């Protein structure tokens, strides 16, 4: 009987849960000073999520539009394989998801997700003077969301992008 009570409690929690359940933050505002124009890279999104309406192309467009609207200068992504030449920084958006059947049949499928927005840039090692790419600003949020409303997660990603924009603009005032 105990396992049925536990399952019922978990089911009740999942029925009402459509917002992020937690956040882990790591703001390094100072690392954004004088970085200039940035690129945006949205990592591949799981195929199930793409089919359910959360597409990489749309997310890329929305993030770029939000940054421009916030006054952040953008540029194209440039990659370098050389460790002696620094490359400009970029904002990386990564969506990690797992789709599962909800305990309540009225919900159908749900996604457990981690949304990660991080700023990556070249930093120089003090010992060897070589350049490496390091994430110097990051913000995450975890949650559970029903599959039929998955596109609503675009807003959650844009909230993280706005947090980045606030930190960027705090150390790079408009001229």
The 8 nearest C-alpha neighbors of each residue, nearest first, counted from 0:
[[1, 3, 2, 4, 5, 6, 7, 8],
 [2, 0, 4, 3, 5, 6, 7, 8],
 [1, 3, 5, 4, 0, 6, 7, 8],
 [4, 2, 6, 0, 5, 1, 7, 8],
 [5, 3, 7, 1, 2, 6, 8, 0],
 [4, 6, 2, 8, 3, 7, 9, 1],
 [5, 7, 3, 9, 4, 8, 10, 2],
 [8, 6, 10, 4, 5, 9, 3, 11],
 [9, 7, 5, 11, 10, 6, 4, 12],
 [8, 10, 12, 6, 7, 11, 13, 5],
 [11, 9, 7, 13, 102, 8, 12, 6],
 [12, 10, 8, 14, 13, 9, 7, 15],
 [13, 11, 9, 10, 14, 15, 16, 8],
 [12, 14, 16, 10, 11, 15, 9, 101],
 [15, 13, 11, 12, 16, 10, 103, 106],
 [16, 14, 13, 12, 17, 11, 18, 10],
 [15, 17, 13, 14, 18, 12, 143, 144],
 [16, 18, 144, 143, 15, 145, 19, 142],
 [19, 17, 16, 142, 20, 144, 143, 155],
 [18, 20, 142, 141, 21, 140, 143, 17],
 [21, 19, 142, 141, 18, 22, 143, 140],
 [22, 20, 141, 19, 140, 142, 23, 139],
 [21, 23, 140, 139, 141, 24, 20, 19],
 [24, 22, 139, 140, 138, 21, 25, 141],
 [23, 25, 138, 139, 26, 22, 137, 140],
 [24, 26, 137, 138, 136, 27, 23, 139],
 [25, 27, 136, 28, 137, 24, 138, 166],
 [28, 26, 136, 29, 30, 135, 25, 31],
 [27, 29, 166, 30, 31, 26, 167, 136],
 [28, 30, 31, 27, 32, 170, 166, 167],
 [31, 29, 28, 27, 32, 135, 136, 34],
 [30, 32, 29, 28, 167, 34, 33, 170],
 [31, 33, 170, 30, 29, 34, 171, 167],
 [32, 34, 35, 171, 31, 170, 30, 36],
 [35, 33, 32, 31, 36, 88, 87, 37],
 [36, 34, 33, 37, 72, 87, 32, 171],
 [35, 37, 72, 73, 74, 34, 38, 71],
 [38, 36, 73, 89, 74, 88, 35, 72],
 [37, 39, 89, 76, 74, 75, 73, 90],
 [40, 38, 90, 89, 91, 41, 37, 63],
 [39, 41, 91, 90, 42, 92, 38, 89],
 [42, 40, 92, 59, 91, 93, 55, 39],
 [41, 43, 93, 92, 40, 44, 91, 94],
 [44, 42, 55, 41, 45, 93, 94, 46],
 [43, 45, 55, 94, 46, 42, 49, 48],
 [46, 44, 48, 47, 49, 43, 96, 95],
 [45, 47, 49, 48, 50, 44, 51, 43],
 [48, 46, 50, 49, 45, 51, 98, 44],
 [47, 49, 51, 50, 45, 46, 53, 52],
 [48, 50, 54, 53, 46, 52, 51, 47],
 [51, 49, 47, 48, 52, 46, 53, 54],
 [50, 52, 48, 49, 53, 47, 146, 149],
 [53, 51, 49, 150, 50, 54, 149, 48],
 [54, 52, 49, 150, 48, 51, 149, 55],
 [55, 53, 49, 57, 56, 52, 58, 44],
 [54, 56, 58, 57, 59, 44, 43, 41],
 [57, 55, 59, 58, 54, 60, 41, 61],
 [58, 56, 60, 59, 54, 55, 61, 53],
 [57, 59, 61, 55, 60, 56, 62, 54],
 [60, 58, 56, 62, 57, 61, 41, 55],
 [59, 61, 57, 63, 58, 62, 64, 56],
 [60, 62, 58, 64, 63, 59, 65, 57],
 [63, 61, 65, 59, 64, 60, 58, 66],
 [64, 62, 66, 60, 65, 61, 59, 67],
 [63, 65, 61, 67, 62, 66, 68, 60],
 [66, 64, 68, 62, 67, 63, 61, 69],
 [65, 67, 69, 63, 71, 68, 64, 62],
 [68, 66, 70, 64, 71, 69, 65, 63],
 [67, 69, 65, 66, 70, 64, 71, 63],
 [68, 70, 66, 67, 71, 65, 164, 161],
 [71, 69, 67, 68, 72, 66, 173, 168],
 [70, 72, 66, 67, 69, 73, 164, 36],
 [73, 71, 36, 70, 37, 67, 74, 35],
 [74, 72, 36, 37, 38, 71, 75, 67],
 [75, 73, 38, 37, 36, 76, 72, 39],
 [76, 74, 38, 77, 73, 37, 39, 36],
 [75, 77, 38, 74, 78, 39, 89, 40],
 [78, 76, 75, 79, 86, 87, 38, 74],
 [79, 77, 76, 80, 86, 87, 81, 85],
 [80, 78, 81, 86, 77, 84, 85, 82],
 [79, 81, 82, 78, 84, 83, 86, 85],
 [80, 82, 79, 83, 84, 85, 130, 78],
 [81, 83, 130, 129, 84, 131, 80, 85],
 [82, 84, 81, 129, 130, 85, 128, 131],
 [85, 83, 82, 81, 86, 130, 79, 129],
 [84, 86, 121, 130, 83, 87, 82, 122],
 [87, 85, 121, 79, 84, 88, 78, 77],
 [88, 86, 120, 85, 89, 37, 121, 34],
 [89, 87, 120, 119, 37, 86, 121, 38],
 [88, 90, 38, 37, 119, 39, 118, 91],
 [89, 91, 118, 39, 117, 38, 40, 119],
 [90, 92, 40, 117, 116, 41, 118, 39],
 [93, 91, 116, 41, 115, 42, 40, 90],
 [92, 94, 115, 42, 114, 41, 95, 91],
 [95, 93, 114, 113, 44, 96, 115, 92],
 [94, 96, 113, 112, 93, 114, 97, 44],
 [97, 95, 112, 111, 110, 94, 113, 98],
 [96, 98, 111, 110, 112, 99, 95, 109],
 [99, 97, 110, 109, 96, 111, 108, 100],
 [100, 98, 109, 108, 101, 110, 97, 111],
 [99, 101, 108, 107, 109, 102, 98, 104],
 [102, 100, 108, 103, 107, 109, 99, 106],
 [103, 101, 10, 104, 100, 13, 6, 9],
 [102, 104, 101, 105, 106, 10, 14, 107],
 [103, 105, 107, 106, 102, 101, 100, 108],
 [104, 106, 103, 107, 101, 14, 102, 108],
 [107, 105, 104, 103, 108, 101, 145, 14],
 [108, 106, 104, 101, 105, 100, 109, 103],
 [109, 107, 100, 101, 146, 99, 145, 106],
 [110, 108, 145, 146, 99, 144, 98, 101],
 [111, 109, 98, 144, 97, 143, 112, 96],
 [110, 112, 143, 97, 96, 142, 98, 144],
 [113, 111, 96, 142, 95, 141, 110, 143],
 [112, 114, 141, 95, 140, 94, 115, 96],
 [115, 113, 94, 140, 139, 93, 112, 141],
 [116, 114, 139, 93, 92, 138, 113, 94],
 [117, 115, 92, 138, 91, 137, 139, 93],
 [118, 116, 137, 91, 136, 90, 134, 138],
 [117, 119, 90, 136, 134, 89, 135, 91],
 [120, 118, 134, 133, 89, 88, 135, 117],
 [121, 119, 88, 132, 133, 87, 122, 89],
 [120, 122, 132, 131, 85, 130, 86, 133],
 [123, 121, 130, 131, 132, 120, 124, 133],
 [122, 124, 130, 128, 129, 125, 131, 121],
 [125, 123, 128, 126, 129, 127, 130, 122],
 [124, 126, 128, 127, 123, 129, 122, 130],
 [127, 125, 124, 128, 129, 123, 130, 122],
 [126, 128, 129, 124, 125, 123, 130, 83],
 [127, 129, 124, 123, 125, 126, 130, 83],
 [130, 128, 127, 82, 124, 123, 83, 131],
 [129, 131, 123, 82, 122, 83, 121, 85],
 [132, 130, 121, 122, 133, 82, 123, 129],
 [131, 133, 121, 120, 122, 119, 130, 134],
 [134, 132, 119, 120, 135, 121, 131, 122],
 [133, 135, 119, 118, 136, 117, 120, 132],
 [134, 136, 118, 119, 133, 30, 27, 137],
 [137, 135, 27, 118, 26, 117, 134, 25],
 [136, 138, 117, 25, 116, 26, 118, 24],
 [137, 139, 24, 116, 25, 115, 117, 23],
 [140, 138, 115, 23, 114, 22, 24, 116],
 [139, 141, 22, 114, 113, 21, 19, 23],
 [142, 140, 113, 21, 19, 112, 20, 22],
 [141, 143, 19, 20, 112, 111, 18, 144],
 [142, 144, 111, 110, 17, 112, 16, 109],
 [143, 145, 17, 110, 109, 146, 149, 142],
 [146, 144, 109, 147, 148, 108, 110, 149],
 [145, 147, 109, 149, 148, 108, 110, 144],
 [148, 146, 145, 149, 51, 108, 150, 52],
 [149, 147, 146, 150, 145, 151, 144, 152],
 [148, 150, 146, 151, 147, 152, 53, 52],
 [149, 151, 53, 152, 52, 148, 153, 51],
 [152, 150, 149, 153, 148, 154, 155, 53],
 [151, 153, 155, 154, 150, 149, 156, 53],
 [152, 154, 156, 151, 155, 150, 157, 58],
 [155, 153, 157, 152, 156, 151, 158, 150],
 [154, 156, 152, 158, 157, 153, 159, 151],
 [155, 157, 159, 153, 158, 154, 160, 152],
 [156, 158, 160, 154, 159, 155, 161, 153],
 [157, 159, 161, 155, 156, 160, 154, 162],
 [160, 158, 162, 156, 157, 161, 163, 155],
 [161, 159, 157, 163, 162, 158, 164, 156],
 [162, 160, 164, 158, 163, 159, 157, 165],
 [161, 163, 159, 165, 160, 164, 166, 158],
 [162, 164, 160, 166, 161, 165, 167, 159],
 [165, 163, 161, 167, 162, 166, 168, 160],
 [164, 166, 162, 168, 163, 167, 169, 161],
 [165, 167, 169, 163, 28, 164, 168, 162],
 [168, 166, 164, 169, 165, 31, 170, 171],
 [167, 169, 171, 165, 172, 170, 166, 164],
 [168, 170, 166, 167, 171, 165, 172, 28],
 [169, 171, 32, 168, 167, 172, 29, 31],
 [172, 170, 168, 169, 32, 167, 33, 173],
 [173, 171, 168, 170, 169, 174, 167, 32],
 [174, 172, 171, 168, 70, 71, 169, 170],
 [173, 172, 171, 168, 70, 170, 71, 72]]
